[in-house]
Amino acid sequence: MSKHVIHIVVFLLVSCSKPNPEEFIKHIDGYWEIEKVITADGIEKQYNFNQSIDFFEVNEMKGIRKKVQPQLNGSFITTKDQEIFTLAIENDSLRMFYKTPLATWKETLISAKENQLIIRNEVGNLYFYKPYTKIEL
């Protein structure tokens, strides 16, 4: 799939319904796993299994993002490492601004629903997240 086709599809998804980016905020909190990534070049990579997932928590336009590893008993192994971000509406989009001692960057929340997050990073890669569900054996 070409880069232009991906951008058109994302544009249509966003523009047809004209969602209010402020409405996305209520859907960010939680445990999310990457379902697939579509690179800026149009290459799609499916993720059928994730050893680690992202935990997001937002409070008053500020948030944290942590990588956690789910365990079979339903608990998570977490590290003390976390990325702190602030949320802001910029050009009719919800942006996540990150700053660590090593780097600063921003991501754009393309869509946020109860069952899906779509985040675009600065190089144009699209990350499709689904809610984490506990592995049942």
N, C-alpha and C positions, 0 to 999 in steps of 0.2 A: 504494500500500500504506500503510495507516495506521500511525501510530507504535506503537499497541498490538499490531498484528499482528506487526510487526518484533520487538518485545520478546518476544512469545510464542514466535516462531520461534527467536530466539537463546536464550531460556530453555530450550526443548526440546532444542536442540542441545547445550547445556552440561549440562543436568540429566539427560538420558537416559543419558549415558555416565559422568557424574561424574568427569571427569578430575582428576588431581592437578595443581594449577597449577605446582608445582615441576617437573613433567615438561615443561612448556612451554619452560623455559629452554634446553634443549639444541637447540631448533629455531629460536631467534632469529637466531643468527649467519648472515650471508650477505647477498647482494644480492637485494632484494625490490622488485617493482614493483606499483603499485596496479592492481588489476583493476577494482574498482568501489567506490563509496561510497554508503552509504544514510544519508541525513541523518536527524536526529531527527524531522523531519516526515514521513519515509517516502518521500522523493524519491530515486530511484536514478539514479546517473550511472555509465555504463560508461566505462572508459578502454581504448581499443583500442591506443593508442600512448603511450608515456611518454618525453619527452626526458630526464628525470632519474629516477633510481631511488634507493631508500634502501639504504644499507649499514649493517648492524647488527653490532656486535661486543660480546660480553659476556664478562667475566672476573670470577669471584667476586662476583656480584650487583651489579657495576657495568658500565656499558656506554657506548658511543658510538653516535651515529647521524649519518650524513653523507649529503648529497645528492651523487650522482655522475652524470656523463653518460657513457653507453656510447659507444664509438667503433667504427667498422666493423672495425678491426683487432683488436678484442677487449680493448683497453685502456680505461681510464676517465679522464675529466678530473675531478679533485677540487678542492675549495677547501679552505682552511684552516679554514673554518667547520665546526663540529661541535657537536652537542648532547650533553652528558654526562647520563647518567641513572643512577639506582640502582633496583634491583629489590627489592620487598618483597611478602610475602604479607599481604594485608589483607582481612578478611572473606571468606576462602576464595577470593580472586582474586589474580592476579599483577598488581601495579601497577608502572608505570614512572614514577618521579618525576624530573622535569626541573627544572633551575635554571640560568638564564643571568643575565647582568647586567641584562637587561631584564624577565624574567618567571620565574615558577615555575608549573608545572602538572603534572598527572598524567594518565596514560592507563591503561586497563585492557586487559590481554591476554586477550581472550575465548577464543581458541583458538590453538594453535600446533602445527602438524604439519609434516612434511617438505615438503608441497606447498602449505601455506596458513598465513597469519597473519591473524587478525582482531583489530583493535585498536579500542577505543571511546575517543573523546576525552571531555573534560569536558562538552561540550554534547550528547553522545549520538550523534554521528555515528559510523557503523561503517565502518572502512576494511578492505577485503578485499585482501590482498596475495597474489601468486603469486611463485614463485622467478623471478628474471630468467634469461632464456635469450638467449644471443648471437644477434644477427640474422644469418642466413645469406643470402648473396646468390648 
